[in-house]
Amino acid sequence: MIRTTVLAGLACALALGSAGCDNRGPMEKAGEKVDHTVDTIKNGGHEPVGDSIKDDVNKARDKASDAVDDAKK
């Protein structure tokens, strides 16, 4: 319940802020994957809840950015 509320709030903030943001490049995405892997290892092989939320937000941001790019075409 709380996770859904947090994700909904983040999605709204993302939608409002995505118009001015640049797309994340391949190096930034690769760096995030490395950070995610290190955090998982530090957490005994379990994904921290914060990382799961960040993953969901990043996926939403990428989809929103793709939709904006498609709309510009």
PyMOL commands that set and color helices and strands:
alter all, ss='L'
color gray80, all
select helices_A, chain A and resi 2-20+26-42+49-72
alter helices_A, ss='H'
color red, helices_A
deselect
rebuild
show_as cartoon
